[in-house]
Amino acid sequence: MKFAKWLYNLSNTDQYILIGFLAFSLGLSYLTILVFRTWHLKIHGSDKYSHELRITPFALVGIAFVYTVILYMSIGDTITRWVIEFSK
């Protein structure tokens, strides 16, 4: 099944859960980049020729997308069932 068809066939609940996971993953991605930045500064210190590790939108969204996929594949079904049972 293609990604677009899969996304189109998701229920509204699944789509909202994916949006929630993406929002959570953006924060987790930002935290991950900050940790890598701190680790990079600890290793290189104030070396004159070391490059600065910056937070770019591509890296932020790319890492967040990976986190979203991992979260949805691991606990998405459980969360979806829980939300459906809670809303009844």
ABEGO torsion letter per residue (X at the ends): XBAAAAAAABBAAAAAAAAAAAAAAAAAAAAAAAAAAAAAAAAAEABAABBBBBBBAAAAAAAAAAAAAAAAAAAAAAAAAAAAAAAX
